């Protein structure tokens, strides 16, 4: 067993890979290359720097920025100090960003160059933050991360860390409209990569010759988790600052990418580039995709162009990512299994439960539940929400409705929760409805997801106006845009006299959604 395989924390993994790989490249970011040895040294310096700033074990620090090698140094360096990194979705509006930073009580806020003005704007709303630093300069009043890092000791920090300690805190939207901080431990990550390690399928094996593309944003598990996965396996990670379909094609040509994870909306943008059909994808072995369902026509188009193995992945932030996968050999056009999400990964249990928590037989629809070592520690400072999601018996309720066939393949039927997934972003109606109802002329509103060819689903608002008041769809959309992130704002607005409700007064969103989903074989797109 290697030192990596016996490591009990991700901090130990970084040190072990430095001893094994030394001068080999772990990250390529724009014009900068970082070796495993440099990563180990830099993360020691960052850990020592955090300790010198007075950041205590289990405190949080936050990152507001796009993808970069510096982010992963900060993430892994924080782990070495037993400090928890909380990356923030930079697509959010200022008040939403301030809420997350203050909710996690971040002692330090690291800011990318694109968000310096935004950080200045929310500074008064984040009193927990004791220090602000910029990752690429640009703010004379704040320290630059690299200059600060380089002043610190390279010695291994003397901090005790256990596998049960939280490694990262990723924020995921909640049904109340407030984001929840999902706490993922070192053990969660290691359980995910080590389960069935002696009998992994080819698509789930990594080699030191692999070159992975880290193109999904690091505030998602598909960005931070995917990049960390490459470090664990000793592979080179090519980091894209942000998703740009033209630059993704450049990465294939220049960096010889062998595997990557993308969401279907991103796959569509890349494959529809005119140049896509002329790029050499011969080094590409596997394209892993997930976070939202994929239209069958788009998948066929991608298979024809990329000519590699495709793996559909199903999971959640709360499960540290993928728990179910549809292997390349099951991507058979016309096969029933192409409609499935795949089968549970080794070490992962999946059950379909009725309303009382009892297991259902094959092909009966119920709530998908999962139990494994990669289930999250819980939600930050939300014990009731944690108890509702992760039960005492260890089963995590996903909120998704589906069924399992006789061979163990999982089929997603609908969503028990009202969540909308648009371009792989999770959007909850309650938050959008709250923003709409702040409009002085609006009496009430309901928000639903409707099919969208580009984004999977689009946000639609159904609005009831106050008597004698009028507003246009554009008025409503522009009003909400100042309150919530652009991707959450309604794309279309309908006006009706009254919202349908059940006897207890709850809005019947299913009735509002139904006309838009006629002809669809499932209620997610």
FISEGU-100756 format. One line per field, with one value per residue (C-alpha): residue number from 1; residue in three letters; y negated, z negated, x negated. Coordinates in pm, whole numbers, plus 32768, in hexadecimal, padded with zeros to 4 digits. Each point is the difference from the previous one (the first is absolute). Last residue first. Example, Ala and Ser with C-alpha at 12.3 -4.5 7.8 and 13.67 -1.06 7.14 Angstrom:
k = (2:1)
r = (SER:ALA)
north = (806A:8158)
up = (7D36:7FBE)
east = (7AA9:8089)
% end
This chain:
k = (525:524:523:522:521:520:519:518:517:516:515:514:513:512:511:510:509:508:507:506:505:504:503:502:501:500:499:498:497:496:495:494:493:492:491:490:489:488:487:486:485:484:483:482:481:480:479:478:477:476:475:474:473:472:471:470:469:468:467:466:465:464:463:462:461:460:459:458:457:456:455:454:453:452:451:450:449:448:447:446:445:444:443:442:441:440:439:438:437:436:435:434:433:432:431:430:429:428:427:426:425:424:423:422:421:420:419:418:417:416:415:414:413:412:411:410:409:408:407:406:405:404:403:402:401:400:399:398:397:396:395:394:393:392:391:390:389:388:387:386:385:384:383:382:381:380:379:378:377:376:375:374:373:372:371:370:369:368:367:366:365:364:363:362:361:360:359:358:357:356:355:354:353:352:351:350:349:348:347:346:345:344:343:342:341:340:339:338:337:336:335:334:333:332:331:330:329:328:327:326:325:324:323:322:321:320:319:318:317:316:315:314:313:312:311:310:309:308:307:306:305:304:303:302:301:300:299:298:297:296:295:294:293:292:291:290:289:288:287:286:285:284:283:282:281:280:279:278:277:276:275:274:273:272:271:270:269:268:267:266:265:264:263:262:261:260:259:258:257:256:255:254:253:252:251:250:249:248:247:246:245:244:243:242:241:240:239:238:237:236:235:234:233:232:231:230:229:228:227:226:225:224:223:222:221:220:219:218:217:216:215:214:213:212:211:210:209:208:207:206:205:204:203:202:201:200:199:198:197:196:195:194:193:192:191:190:189:188:187:186:185:184:183:182:181:180:179:178:177:176:175:174:173:172:171:170:169:168:167:166:165:164:163:162:161:160:159:158:157:156:155:154:153:152:151:150:149:148:147:146:145:144:143:142:141:140:139:138:137:136:135:134:133:132:131:130:129:128:127:126:125:124:123:122:121:120:119:118:117:116:115:114:113:112:111:110:109:108:107:106:105:104:103:102:101:100:99:98:97:96:95:94:93:92:91:90:89:88:87:86:85:84:83:82:81:80:79:78:77:76:75:74:73:72:71:70:69:68:67:66:65:64:63:62:61:60:59:58:57:56:55:54:53:52:51:50:49:48:47:46:45:44:43:42:41:40:39:38:37:36:35:34:33:32:31:30:29:28:27:26:25:24:23:22:21:20:19:18:17:16:15:14:13:12:11:10:9:8:7:6:5:4:3:2:1)
r = (UNK:UNK:UNK:UNK:UNK:UNK:UNK:UNK:UNK:UNK:UNK:UNK:UNK:UNK:UNK:UNK:UNK:UNK:UNK:UNK:UNK:UNK:UNK:UNK:UNK:UNK:UNK:UNK:UNK:UNK:UNK:UNK:UNK:UNK:UNK:UNK:UNK:UNK:UNK:UNK:UNK:UNK:UNK:UNK:UNK:UNK:UNK:UNK:UNK:UNK:UNK:UNK:UNK:UNK:UNK:UNK:UNK:UNK:UNK:UNK:UNK:UNK:UNK:UNK:UNK:UNK:UNK:UNK:UNK:UNK:UNK:UNK:UNK:UNK:UNK:UNK:UNK:UNK:UNK:UNK:UNK:UNK:UNK:UNK:UNK:UNK:UNK:UNK:UNK:UNK:UNK:UNK:UNK:UNK:UNK:UNK:UNK:UNK:UNK:UNK:UNK:UNK:UNK:UNK:UNK:UNK:UNK:UNK:UNK:UNK:UNK:UNK:UNK:UNK:UNK:UNK:UNK:UNK:UNK:UNK:UNK:UNK:UNK:UNK:UNK:UNK:UNK:UNK:UNK:UNK:UNK:UNK:UNK:UNK:UNK:UNK:UNK:UNK:UNK:UNK:UNK:UNK:UNK:UNK:UNK:UNK:UNK:UNK:UNK:UNK:UNK:UNK:UNK:UNK:UNK:UNK:UNK:UNK:UNK:UNK:UNK:UNK:UNK:UNK:UNK:UNK:UNK:UNK:UNK:UNK:UNK:UNK:UNK:UNK:UNK:UNK:UNK:UNK:UNK:UNK:UNK:UNK:UNK:UNK:UNK:UNK:UNK:UNK:UNK:UNK:UNK:UNK:UNK:UNK:UNK:UNK:UNK:UNK:UNK:UNK:UNK:UNK:UNK:UNK:UNK:UNK:UNK:UNK:UNK:UNK:UNK:UNK:UNK:UNK:UNK:UNK:UNK:UNK:UNK:UNK:UNK:UNK:UNK:UNK:UNK:UNK:UNK:UNK:UNK:UNK:UNK:UNK:UNK:UNK:UNK:UNK:UNK:UNK:UNK:UNK:UNK:UNK:UNK:UNK:UNK:UNK:UNK:UNK:UNK:UNK:UNK:UNK:UNK:UNK:UNK:UNK:UNK:UNK:UNK:UNK:UNK:UNK:UNK:UNK:UNK:UNK:UNK:UNK:UNK:UNK:UNK:UNK:UNK:UNK:UNK:UNK:UNK:UNK:UNK:UNK:UNK:UNK:UNK:UNK:UNK:UNK:UNK:UNK:UNK:UNK:UNK:UNK:UNK:UNK:UNK:UNK:UNK:UNK:UNK:UNK:UNK:UNK:UNK:UNK:UNK:UNK:UNK:UNK:UNK:UNK:UNK:UNK:UNK:UNK:UNK:UNK:UNK:UNK:UNK:UNK:UNK:UNK:UNK:UNK:UNK:UNK:UNK:UNK:UNK:UNK:UNK:UNK:UNK:UNK:UNK:UNK:UNK:UNK:UNK:UNK:UNK:UNK:UNK:UNK:UNK:UNK:UNK:UNK:UNK:UNK:UNK:UNK:UNK:UNK:UNK:UNK:UNK:UNK:UNK:UNK:UNK:UNK:UNK:UNK:UNK:UNK:UNK:UNK:UNK:UNK:UNK:UNK:UNK:UNK:UNK:UNK:UNK:UNK:UNK:UNK:UNK:UNK:UNK:UNK:UNK:UNK:UNK:UNK:UNK:UNK:UNK:UNK:UNK:UNK:UNK:UNK:UNK:UNK:UNK:UNK:UNK:UNK:UNK:UNK:UNK:UNK:UNK:UNK:UNK:UNK:UNK:UNK:UNK:UNK:UNK:UNK:UNK:UNK:UNK:UNK:UNK:UNK:UNK:UNK:UNK:UNK:UNK:UNK:UNK:UNK:UNK:UNK:UNK:UNK:UNK:UNK:UNK:UNK:UNK:UNK:UNK:UNK:UNK:UNK:UNK:UNK:UNK:UNK:UNK:UNK:UNK:UNK:UNK:UNK:UNK:UNK:UNK:UNK:UNK:UNK:UNK:UNK:UNK:UNK:UNK:UNK:UNK:UNK:UNK:UNK:UNK:UNK:UNK:UNK:UNK:UNK:UNK:UNK:UNK:UNK:UNK:UNK:UNK:UNK:UNK:UNK:UNK:UNK:UNK:UNK:UNK:UNK:UNK:UNK:UNK:UNK:UNK:UNK:UNK:UNK:UNK:UNK:UNK:UNK:UNK:UNK:UNK:UNK:UNK:UNK:UNK:UNK:UNK:UNK:UNK:UNK:UNK:UNK:UNK:UNK:UNK:UNK:UNK:UNK:UNK)
north = (78FF:806D:806D:8144:8090:7EA1:7FDB:7EFC:7F5B:7E94:8043:80B4:7EF4:7F33:8135:8082:7EAF:8038:7EE0:8071:7F79:812A:805F:8003:7EC6:7F82:7E9B:7EEC:7F05:8062:7F54:80B9:7FA6:807D:801E:7FDF:7F91:8117:7FFB:7E89:801C:7F66:7EA7:7F14:8105:8025:7EA8:802F:8144:7F6E:7EC8:80CF:80DB:7EC6:7F63:7FA3:7FA4:7FD1:8121:8089:80D6:817B:8087:8147:7FFC:80DF:806A:80C6:816F:80CB:7EC9:7FFA:80B8:7F7A:80C3:7F48:7FCB:7F65:7EBD:7F91:7E9B:7F2C:7EA5:7F45:7E85:7FA3:80F5:80B7:8126:8040:8025:80EE:80CE:8027:8080:80E8:808D:80A2:7FEF:80FE:7FA7:811A:7F21:7FDB:80FA:7F9F:807A:8045:8129:8155:7FEB:80E0:8154:803A:8169:80CB:8143:811C:8122:802B:7E90:7EEA:7EE2:7E8A:7ED1:7F10:7F61:80A3:809D:806B:814E:8017:80AA:7EBB:7F50:7F18:7F04:7FA9:801E:7F13:7F02:8011:7FE4:7ECC:7F62:8077:8115:8163:80E4:804C:815A:8085:812F:8089:8003:7F89:7FAC:7FD0:7FA8:80DF:808B:8176:80A6:8101:8023:7EE2:7FDE:7F68:7E99:7FA8:7F36:8120:8047:805B:8074:7FC9:807E:7F7E:80BE:804C:7F03:801C:8048:7F1E:7EB7:80AD:7F99:809B:8141:802F:8033:7F39:7F90:80CB:7F3F:812B:8059:7EA0:8028:7F59:7F85:7FDD:7F6D:7ED4:7EC8:7FD8:8097:7EB5:7F4D:80F1:812D:808C:803A:805B:8098:7FDC:80B5:7F44:7FA1:7E89:7FA7:8128:8038:7E8D:7FFF:8137:7F5B:7EC6:80C8:80C1:7EC1:7FFF:7FFE:7F10:800F:8101:8049:80CB:7FF8:811B:805B:7EBB:8028:802A:7EC5:7F4F:7ECD:7FE2:8047:7F14:7ED7:7F9B:7FF1:80C4:8114:7F06:7F44:8143:809F:7ECC:8026:8175:7FC7:8050:80EA:8041:810E:802B:7E92:7FD2:7EAC:7F3B:8099:8064:7EC0:7F31:80A9:7F96:7EA1:7FE5:8086:7F0A:807F:7F35:7FE3:8153:80DD:8116:810E:80F5:814E:8080:80B7:7F30:7EBF:805A:803B:7EAB:7F5B:80C6:7FAB:7E8B:7FEB:8103:7FC7:7EA3:7EBE:8065:7FB0:8117:7FFE:80DA:80C1:8144:807B:8170:808E:803C:80F2:7FF0:8112:7FB5:802E:8148:809B:8011:814E:7FC1:7E9F:8078:7ECD:7F39:7EC1:7FBF:8075:7F14:7ED4:8044:8058:7EAC:7F6A:7F51:7EF8:7F8C:7E8E:7FB0:7EE6:7F42:8018:80CE:812D:7FEC:7FA8:80AE:7F69:80CA:8020:80AC:80EE:8039:80D3:816F:8075:7F5F:7ECE:7F94:7EC9:7FE0:7F54:809F:7F03:7F19:7ECC:7ED3:7ECC:80A9:802D:7E8D:7F9F:810D:7F98:7E8A:7F2C:7F0B:7E82:7FF1:80DB:8089:8128:8157:80D4:7EDA:8005:7F99:8028:7FFE:8070:8030:7EA0:8064:7EFE:7ED2:80A7:8041:7EF3:8027:8172:7FAE:7F0B:810B:8109:8033:8009:812C:7FCB:80C6:7FB9:8051:8047:8086:800F:810E:7F39:7EBA:8070:80A8:7ED1:7F0C:80C5:7FF8:7E89:7FC3:80CF:8161:8067:8007:813A:7FFA:80F1:8065:807C:80A6:7FD9:8135:7F42:8101:7FEB:7E89:8046:80F5:7EFF:7EDA:80C0:8071:7E99:7F8C:80F3:7F3B:8013:7EC2:7F3A:7FCA:80E5:801E:8062:80CD:8059:8172:7FCB:7E93:7EDD:7F21:7F5C:80C8:8142:7F92:7FB8:8151:80AE:7F2B:804F:8174:7FEC:7F5A:810B:8124:7F5E:7FB5:816F:8070:7F13:7EC0:7F76:7E9B:7F60:8041:80F6:8152:80C2:8142:8001:8104:7F76:80C6:8127:80F2:7F17:7EE7:80FA:8066:7E98:7FAD:8144:7FB6:7EBC:80C7:80C5:816A:8055:8176:7FFD:7ECB:8096:8130:8154)
up = (8751:7EC1:7FF3:80BA:8147:8089:80E1:7F24:7F25:802C:7FAB:7EBA:7F59:7F72:7F88:7F5D:7F58:7F35:7F09:7E9C:7F6B:7F2A:80F2:8127:80C1:8167:8025:8050:8118:80E1:808D:80AF:7FDF:80C8:7FBE:7E8D:7F39:7F63:8100:7FD0:7E8D:7F16:7F96:8120:8101:7F50:8070:8164:8026:7F6E:80DA:8134:7FC3:7FFD:7ED5:7FA7:7EBF:7FD7:7F11:7F9F:810A:8005:8099:809E:801C:80EA:7FBF:811A:800B:80BF:8046:817E:806B:7EDF:7F5A:7EEB:7E95:7F16:7F3B:7F4F:7FB6:7F1E:7FE8:80D7:8025:7EFA:8087:7ECE:8073:811F:7F18:7F1A:8129:8073:7EAB:7FD8:815F:7FB7:8106:801E:8114:80F6:812A:7F64:7EF6:7F57:7E9F:7F95:7F2B:8053:814D:811B:8097:7FDE:8067:7F3A:808E:7F02:80ED:7FAA:803A:7F00:7FE5:7FE8:7F30:7F96:7EA5:7FC5:7EAE:7F5E:7F4A:7ED6:7F13:7F3E:8136:80E1:80AC:7EF2:7EED:80BB:802F:7E8A:7FA2:80D7:7F83:8133:80B1:7FBC:7FFE:816D:808D:809C:7F1B:8097:7FE1:810B:8020:813B:7FAE:8098:8150:801D:810D:7F19:7EA4:7F05:7EBF:7ED9:7F95:7FB4:813D:80D0:802B:8127:7F7D:806D:7F4B:8066:7FBF:816E:80DB:801C:815A:8125:801F:80D8:814B:80C0:7F46:80D5:812C:813B:8027:7F20:7EF4:7F15:8066:7FA5:7E95:7F6B:7EAA:7EA6:7EC5:8099:7F37:7E95:7FA5:7F81:8138:80B9:80E1:8157:8107:8170:808E:816D:80A4:811E:8165:7FB7:812E:8028:7E89:7FD0:8107:7F67:7EA9:808C:80A5:7EBE:7F36:7ECB:7E96:7F09:7F1D:80EE:80FB:800F:8148:801A:80CC:80AD:80A1:815E:7FE0:8127:804B:8156:7F9C:7ED7:80D6:804C:7E87:7FC3:7F43:7F05:7FB1:7FE4:7F17:7F20:7FE4:7FBD:7ED2:802B:7F66:80AC:807E:80E1:804E:80F4:7F7B:8145:80D9:7EF3:7F40:8139:8020:7E9C:805D:8106:7F13:7EE9:7E9E:7F06:7F8F:80A2:7F32:80A3:7EFB:8018:7F5B:7EB7:7FA8:7ECA:80B8:8117:7F05:7F68:814F:802D:7EA2:8023:8156:800D:7E8B:8065:7F76:80D1:8147:8106:80EA:7F51:812B:7FAE:8088:7FBC:8020:7E88:802A:7F92:7FF2:7FFC:8176:7FF4:7F02:7E99:7F59:7F0C:7FB0:7FA7:7F27:7FF5:80B8:7F56:7EA8:8018:804A:7EE7:7F0D:803A:7F9C:80C7:7F56:80CF:7FBA:803F:80E4:7F92:80E3:7F07:80E7:7FE6:80F3:7FDE:7F62:7FFC:7EBF:8028:7F3E:7EC6:7EFC:7FE9:80A8:7EE8:7FFB:7EF5:805B:7FF9:8150:80EC:802E:812D:7F21:8078:80C6:814D:7FA1:7FBB:8150:80AD:7F50:8045:7ED0:7FFC:8012:814C:80AB:8154:7F89:809A:7EE9:7F31:7E86:7EFF:7E8A:7EC9:80A8:7EFA:8047:815B:8061:7FF3:80F8:80F9:80FF:7FDE:804A:8137:8074:7FD5:80B4:814D:7F60:7F21:7E8F:7ECF:7ECD:7EAB:7EB2:80AA:7F16:80D8:800B:8032:8145:8073:7FB9:809B:8145:8005:7FB8:8121:8106:8049:812E:7F29:7F50:7EC1:7FA2:7E8F:7F8D:7EAC:7F23:7F85:8043:810A:8084:802F:80D6:80D2:804C:801D:80EC:80C2:801F:806A:8126:8082:8030:7FCF:7EC2:7EB1:7F0A:7E93:7EBE:7EED:7EA0:7FB6:7F7E:7FA3:80E4:7F3D:812D:7FB8:8019:8152:8076:7F84:80C7:8132:7FE3:7FDD:8130:80C8:7FA5:8050:8145:805A:7FD3:80CF:8113:8063:8163:8056:814D:7FEE:7EE2:8014:7EBD:7F7B:80CD:7FAD:7F3A:7EC4:805D:7EDB:7EE6:807E:8028:7E94:7F85:80C3:7F91:7E93:8018:80A8:7EBE:7F8E:80F3:8035:8177:802F:7F38:80E5:7F9B)
east = (8DE3:80AB:816C:7FD1:8082:8043:8130:80A5:7EF8:8067:816C:7F9D:7F2E:811F:80B6:7EC1:7FD0:813A:7FDC:8046:8143:805D:8116:7F09:7FAE:8011:7F80:80F8:8046:7EDB:7ECD:7EE5:7E91:7ED6:7E8A:8036:7ECE:7F34:7EE4:7FDF:7FBE:8101:8076:7FB2:8069:814E:8078:7F82:80C3:813F:7FF7:7FAD:8131:80D1:80A7:8163:80B4:8178:801F:7EA9:7F5B:7FF2:7EBE:7F95:7E86:7F3A:7E97:7F64:7FA6:7F00:7F31:7FFA:813B:80D2:8118:80BF:7F9F:80FE:802C:813D:805F:80D7:809B:7F05:8018:7EFA:7EFF:7F7A:80D6:7F0E:7ED4:80BB:8074:7E97:7F93:812A:7FD6:7EAD:7EEF:7EE6:7F09:7FB0:805C:8159:8067:8147:8043:8164:7F9E:808B:7F57:806E:7FC0:7E8A:7FBC:7F02:7F72:7FF3:803E:8171:8043:7FE1:80F7:8000:805B:7EEF:7FFB:7EAE:804C:7EB9:800C:7F15:80F5:8023:8083:7F3A:80E5:80FF:7EFB:7F16:8119:8045:7E91:7FC0:7EBA:7F41:80C0:7F90:7ECF:8047:8045:7EBE:7FE6:813E:817B:80F1:8170:80D1:8168:810B:806B:803F:7F2E:7F62:8095:801A:7F38:80C2:7FB9:816A:802C:7F77:7E8E:7F22:7EB0:7E98:7EC9:7EAB:7EBD:7FCC:80BB:817A:8087:8055:80BE:8104:8099:7EDF:8055:8135:7F1C:8045:7E98:7F1B:7F46:7FF4:7E9B:7F91:8071:8133:7F97:809A:7F5F:7F50:7FC0:7F9C:8154:808E:7F84:80DD:7FE4:8043:7EF6:8022:7EC4:7F9E:7EDD:7F62:805D:8016:80D6:80F0:8023:8046:8114:809D:7FFE:80A0:8118:8046:802B:7F1F:8074:7F5C:7ECE:7F64:7EED:7EC2:7F42:7F08:7ECF:7F9D:7EAA:8096:80D2:7F5C:80D3:80A9:8168:7FEE:7F95:8169:8047:8140:7F44:7F76:8142:80C5:7F04:8019:817B:7FD1:7F1C:7E93:7EFE:7EB6:7F19:7ED1:7FAF:7EDF:7F8E:7FF1:8110:80F8:7FBA:8045:8155:804C:7F8D:8111:810A:7FA4:8037:7F3E:7E98:7FBF:7F1C:7F36:7FD2:7EDF:803E:7F76:8141:804B:7FAB:80F3:8118:7FBC:8045:8142:8078:7FBB:80A5:8119:8039:806A:7F62:7ED0:80B0:7FF8:7ED6:7EFE:7F77:7F51:7EB5:7FC6:7EA3:7FEC:811F:8169:8106:8174:8033:7F42:80EE:7F7E:7FBB:7EE4:8077:815E:8035:7EBD:805A:814F:7F91:7ED6:80DA:80F7:7EE6:7F60:814D:8111:80D7:812A:8038:816F:8075:8138:8131:80C7:7FE5:7E87:7EEA:7EB0:7ECC:7EC2:7F37:7EB1:7F1D:80CF:7F4B:8060:7EBF:7F3C:7F1F:7F06:7F3C:7E85:7FDB:7F00:7EED:800E:800C:80C6:7F93:8050:816C:8035:7F65:80D0:8142:7FE4:8050:8124:8015:7F49:8107:7F96:7F36:8031:8095:807C:8005:8105:7FC4:80DC:8142:8111:8085:807B:8109:7F15:7F17:8119:7FAB:7E88:8027:80CE:7EF5:7EF3:80CB:7F4E:7EA7:8052:8047:7F8E:80D5:7F6B:80A8:8137:8129:80A3:8144:7F40:7F5C:8141:80DF:7F09:8006:817C:8005:7F0B:80BB:7F8F:7F32:7EC6:807A:7F33:7EEA:8008:7EAA:7FE9:7ECD:7F4A:7EBA:7FA5:8165:7FD6:7ED0:80C9:810F:7F10:7F1A:8133:8074:7EA6:8009:8129:8176:80CB:8012:80A5:7F4F:8064:7F4D:80A1:7F90:7FCF:7E9D:7FBC:7FAC:7F11:7F60:7EC3:80CD:8083:7E9D:7F83:8110:7FB2:7E8E:8041:80E4:7EEB:7F00:80E5:806F:7E96:7FA4:812B:7F91:80B3:8002:8063:8055:817A:8028:7F56:8011:7F61:7EC0:7EF8:7ED7:8041:80E0:7FE5:7F92:80E0:811C:7FDD:8002:813C:80A9:7FB1:80C8:8117:8021:7FCF:7EE9:7FCC:8043:7F28:7EE1:800E:8088)
% end
